[in-house]
Amino acid sequence: MLLSMKGSCIFIGIFLNKQKNIKNCACYRVTSFLVFCSASVKSLNSLKMNKSKSSADSSTQVSATDDGEPPPNDEAKGLLKHGDPAGCREDLGDPQIIKSPSDPKTYRYVVLSNGLRALLISDLSGPGNVSDDSAGEGEEQGEGDSEEDVNVDEVEDGDDQTESDGGEDQETGDVKKKISSVKQVSLSDNPNSVDFNMLVFNALVIRLLYQSAAALCIGVGSFSDPEDLPGLAHFLEHMVFMGSEKYPAENGFDAFLKRHGGSTNASTDCERTLFQFDVQRKHFREALDRWAQFFICPLMIQDAIEREVEAVDSEYQLAKPSDSHRKEMLFGSLAKPKHPMGHFFWGNAQTLKHEPKELNIDTYQRLQDFWKRHYSAHYMTLAVQSKGLIVFFPFSGQAKPDFSQLRDPFDTPAFNKLYRVVPVRKVHALTITWALPPQSKHYRVKPLHYISWLIGHEGTGSILSQLRKRCWALALFGGNSETGFDQNSTYSIFSISITLTDEGFQNFYQVIHMVFQYLKMLQTLGPQQRIYEEIQKIDANEFHYQEQTDPIGFVESICENMQLFPKEDFLTGDQLMFEYEPGVISAALSLMTPEKANLLLLSPQHEGQCPLKEKWFGAQYSVEDIPHEWRDRWTGDFDLNPDLQLPADNKFIATDFTLKTSDCPDTEYPVKIVSNERGCLWFKKDNKFKIPKAYARFNLVSPIIQRCPENLVLFDLLVNVLAHNLAEMAYDADVAQLEYKLIAGEHSLIIRVKGFNHKLPLLLKLIVDYLADFSASPNVFSMFAEQMKKAYFNMLIKPDMLGKDLRLLILEPSRWSLIQKYQALMKGLSVTDLMGFINRLKAELYVEGLVQGNFNSAESKDILQYFIEKLQFKPLTAEAPVHFRVVELPQKQHLCKVRSLNKDDPNSDVTVYYQSGLKNLWEHTMMELLVMHMEEPCFDFLRTKETLGYQVYPTCRNTSGILGFSVTVETQATKFPTDFVETKIEEFLQSFGETLASLSDEAFQAQVSALIKLKECEDPHLGEEVDRNWFEVVTQQYVFDRIQKEIEALKTMKKENLLSWFMDHRQANRRLSVHVVGFGQAEGDQENCSQSCPDPSLTFMPASPLLAEATKITDIHAFTSSLSLFPYHKILK
C-alpha cells in the first residue's frame, strides 16, 4: 500500500476593510483584535490583495465536462485552465485559486501588512437568508458502534481500527479530549508599523450548511526548541489555551465551545504548530475573539504551568508504549549532533519541570520569550469559514527560523546499518529508510508519490505479491507520510515498512534483497509516462468529483497548505500531480540505493539480545554492520528478479460519470425494495449531492458465529484470509478510489464498498466470487493463525481495550472475551476447521443490504440477487439476533480491578459506568444532553485541576439497547493509584449534581439549543447520510428519522427533567467500575519491571480501603450467572 498524500476539503468567506483604533492589551507588543461590520462588498477593493495575473475573472477549476465524460487529457496532465469568465463577478472569489468544479465555495486571499496571510471561505450553495444568524450549523453526533476489526496486516503499531457498524456498545456525545499532540498579515510597507489597519469580514454566503471554523498555522515548531528545554514548543501549544488576559478562566474557551456545539484541537509538528476550532455560526464572532486572545495575550500563570506540565507528561506516558513513536525517536537519534531531528519533541516532567529546577531555568520566562519570539503574524497562515470576522495578531519583527541549511541530517556512519529493536507488541516488522534531499519544492511532480505508487502496489508482479506467495509478508507500506518528521526543510524520508510473518522474519535479508531488486528494476527502466498519467487521471477524477467534508477538517488542512504552496495551489498542491518530469523522478530514485539505506528490524525474538536503550521512549535495541555477504552482493551488479514487474493497465478506473435518472419515486429515507426469506434490500437514489458515486453495504447475518469462541476465531481467520485472497485482484480497484472493507462483526460479516459507481459492481462481484469460492492453503492458514495470536495479544496489552473487553463481558455475559478467543486459538485450530466453518456459515444466512448514491433500483436489486445466486445459501431456520442480552446490575457499586497485561506500561484505565436500563428515544436523547453538559466540567475538574491524566471524558453508552453513561480517566500508575482516581471521579459527579441544581433556565436552554443545532446540521457529504442510515439497518431498528424525533424530544425537555434523571441514576447506583491497573510506584510496584509477560490471563486485584464498600468481581462468570437479564431491546420511539 502506498502512503497517500494528505486529503483535503474546502470552504470560505469574504473580507472587508475598515480602519479602527487599536485595542489596548497588557502585552508589550502591538496587539490585535476583532471587529465586525456590514460593509459593502465593494470595500474589498481597499484590501491589499494579491491580484490575479490572468485576465479571467472566475475561480480556476480542474474541470470535467458535464455530459458524463472524464476530465480532458490536458487537465489530467495538470494543465489547469481558467473557467469561462462570462458569467463571473468579482465577488465570486479569487480567480487565481484553482478549485474543483464540484466545490460550491468561493475563496478570498488577503495579506496583511504585518505579514499574516488569510484565506476566507464562503459557501454559496444553500438556500436561505443572509441575515439568518441563527441558522443551525453543527456536525451530527453519531451513535454508531465500534466493532473491533481484528486486522493482522498492521504495520508495527497500527491502532486497532474501529468501524461504525452498530454493534454492542454505541457511544454518543463528543468524547471530551482536549487533543493536543506532537505530529510529528501587512498593513503598510513598513512591517514594523504600529499604525495597523483593521480588517473586517462579512459573509456573502446565503446560508451556511456547516459549523463555522478557523485554523491558524504558525510556521514554527519543535525544531525551534532550545537545547536546554526539550518539548518547549509543544508545552507552549498547551499553555496558550490556559486563559488570556481578556478571558482569564482557564477552561473558559472550552466551556464556551461546549455550550455552543463546538470543539477545538491543536498539534505541534517539527516546523509548524496548528490550532483549530469550530462552533455554531451564530457564536463564531465571540469564539474567534476568545481564541485570538490566546495568541495575543495568553496568561500562562505560574500555577497553570505547574499543572499543565503534568498533562504534557501524561501525554508522553500514553505515547511511550507505541512502537511507531519508539521507532521514530530511535531514528531521530541517528541524526548528526545538534541537528533538530535529534530533539526530544514531546517534552515531559523531567525536561520541563525537574531538570529546569535543578539548573535554575525559569520555565515561565522561557515560555514568554518563546511566545514573543515565535508566535508572530508574519509566520502565520489563517483559514476561516464563517459569515464575517477578522483577527489581528502580534508582529515580532524577527526573521522566521530557517533550518534549510542543515541538510543531510543522516549522512553519518551510524545510518547505513542494521538496527534490531524489541517491540512492545508482538510483531515482526522491517523498515527500510532513505534520507533524501527535501522534496517539497517538487510538489508539482510529486516524485515520491510516483515511487510509492509502485513500491506499495499489491497487484501481480509487485513486491508484496511475491512476498505473499512465499508467506513471508502480510502488508507493505511505502512512501512519505508528509508529516513534519517525514518531510521538512532539512530532508525528506522515503520508507518501506513490511509486516513480516515468522518465516519472513527468518528470511528478512531475502526480503530486503527483493526490495532492492524492484528498485533496481525501476532505476533501469526509468520513469514510465503511462503510469504517471494513470495516477494523474485517478487523482484528477477524485478531485473533480470530491465530496465536501466538515469545515474544521478543511481549515486545518488548508492553513497548513498555505505554508507550503503558492496561492493558486492552496487547494490542489497536495491533491494533484501537475507535471511529468522524468528527470526529477530519476534523481530521487537514484538515491535509493542499498548503501544509503537504514535497516530497522522489530521482533520479540530480539529480547535479551539488545543491550542499548533509547533515552526518551526506552526502546531496547542493538546495532550491527550489514554482513559482507549481502553488502558485496548489493554493491555489485546483482540480477533482476523476473517475477517482479510493473503494474498493468488498471481496468477499474472510471470513465463514465453520468448521473443516472431515477426509476422509482424519490424518497427522503431509504425504502425496502426487496424482501424475502433470504434477505432484504434498502435503497435510496441520491438526488441531493449529485455526484457519480455510490455506497453499497451488506450485512451477512449467521447464528453460528457466536456459538463458541472457536467459531469467533475461525470467523476472524476467514475475514483475514479472504482479504488476503482478494488483495492482488482488488488492489487496482483500491487505488482507483473504489474502497472496500470486510468486517468481522459480532453477529455477521459486513461488506462495504464505495466509490465511482461506474466500476463499483465489478468490485462487489469480485468480493462475492471470492467468498463463494473461498479457499485456504495450509501455509496461508498457519501464517494467519500465528498473526492472529499476535493481533489478539496486541489488543489485550492496551489498557483501554482490555477495560472495554471486561466491561462488555460483564454486561453481556453471552459474549466471548478476547482472552477466551486467544485461548481458543492457542489450543490449536486447523485449515480443515476453517473450511468446515465457512461451509456451515454459507449454509444458512440472511443478507440485508443498503444501496445509496448514483444507482437506480434495478441495478441495486441485481446486486442482492447476485449474493443470493452466487452464495447458494438457505434461509435461516430461526431469527438470528444482532444484539446480546444485558445483565441488570444490582443497586450497588461493583468493582472489577485487574492488572494490565504489559508490565512495562505505567498507564492505567479507570471507567465508572452507571446503568440506566430499558429506555426510550426521549430518555436516550436526555442522556446525550446530560453528557454534553458534563463534558467541560469533567475535563476541568479531573484534568485541569486534579491533573489525573491526559485523557478524561464522559460517554453516553448504548449497550445492546440498554442505556448508561460513564466517566473514564486514563492515568499513570507512576502518579496515582486507580482507587484514588475513582474517588476523584465520585467527587466530580457529586459536584456536577450541585452544578446541575444551580443551573439557570437560560443556561439549560442554551445547551438544548446547541444540541438541536448540532442535530439539524445537514450532512456535508453522502457518506455521512449513508453512515446514519446504515446504523439503522445493521441494528435492525430502521428509525431513519431518528434525528428528527430526537429534535422534537429536546424541545420538550426541562431543566428539572435533566436534574432528576441524573440524580435518580446516581441514587439507584447501578454502578460498575472497571480498573485496568498499570505498573508504577503509586501502585506499589518496583521500577524496571520487565516488559515480557506470560500469555494473557487476568490477575484480579484487591481494592484499597478507599473502595472498601464496593462489591468485588473476581469471577466474572460467577457474578453474571446470578443476575437477571434484560430482554432484547431496541430504542425505536
Secondary structure as UniProt FT lines:
FT   STRAND          2..3
FT   STRAND          15..18
FT   STRAND          34..36
FT   HELIX           41..46
FT   HELIX           73..76
FT   TURN            77..78
FT   TURN            86..87
FT   HELIX           90..92
FT   TURN            95..96
FT   TURN            101..102
FT   STRAND          105..111
FT   STRAND          117..123
FT   TURN            130..131
FT   TURN            133..134
FT   STRAND          146..149
FT   TURN            152..153
FT   TURN            156..157
FT   STRAND          161..164
FT   STRAND          169..172
FT   STRAND          180..182
FT   TURN            191..192
FT   STRAND          198..201
FT   STRAND          212..218
FT   HELIX           222..224
FT   TURN            227..228
FT   TURN            230..231
FT   HELIX           232..239
FT   TURN            240..241
FT   TURN            250..251
FT   HELIX           252..259
FT   TURN            260..261
FT   STRAND          263..268
FT   STRAND          273..279
FT   HELIX           281..283
FT   HELIX           284..296
FT   HELIX           302..319
FT   TURN            320..321
FT   HELIX           323..332
FT   TURN            333..334
FT   TURN            337..338
FT   HELIX           340..342
FT   HELIX           350..354
FT   HELIX           355..358
FT   TURN            359..360
FT   HELIX           363..374
FT   HELIX           377..379
FT   STRAND          380..385
FT   TURN            404..405
FT   TURN            409..410
FT   TURN            413..415
FT   STRAND          418..421
FT   STRAND          428..436
FT   HELIX           440..442
FT   TURN            443..445
FT   HELIX           447..455
FT   TURN            460..461
FT   HELIX           463..469
FT   TURN            470..471
FT   STRAND          473..479
FT   TURN            484..486
FT   STRAND          492..500
FT   HELIX           502..506
FT   HELIX           508..525
FT   HELIX           529..544
FT   HELIX           551..564
FT   HELIX           567..569
FT   TURN            570..575
FT   HELIX           582..590
FT   HELIX           594..596
FT   STRAND          598..602
FT   HELIX           604..606
FT   TURN            607..608
FT   STRAND          612..613
FT   TURN            615..617
FT   STRAND          620..624
FT   HELIX           628..635
FT   TURN            642..643
FT   TURN            651..652
FT   STRAND          671..676
FT   TURN            677..678
FT   STRAND          679..685
FT   STRAND          693..701
FT   TURN            703..706
FT   HELIX           709..735
FT   TURN            736..737
FT   STRAND          739..744
FT   STRAND          748..756
FT   TURN            757..759
FT   HELIX           760..772
FT   HELIX           778..796
FT   HELIX           799..811
FT   TURN            813..814
FT   HELIX           818..827
FT   HELIX           831..843
FT   STRAND          846..853
FT   HELIX           857..871
FT   STRAND          892..899
FT   TURN            903..904
FT   STRAND          907..918
FT   HELIX           921..938
FT   HELIX           939..945
FT   STRAND          951..959
FT   TURN            960..961
FT   STRAND          962..972
FT   TURN            973..975
FT   HELIX           978..997
FT   HELIX           1001..1016
FT   HELIX           1022..1034
FT   TURN            1035..1036
FT   TURN            1040..1041
FT   HELIX           1042..1051
FT   HELIX           1055..1068
FT   STRAND          1070..1077
FT   HELIX           1081..1083
FT   HELIX           1105..1107
FT   TURN            1108..1109
FT   STRAND          1111..1112
FT   HELIX           1116..1121
//
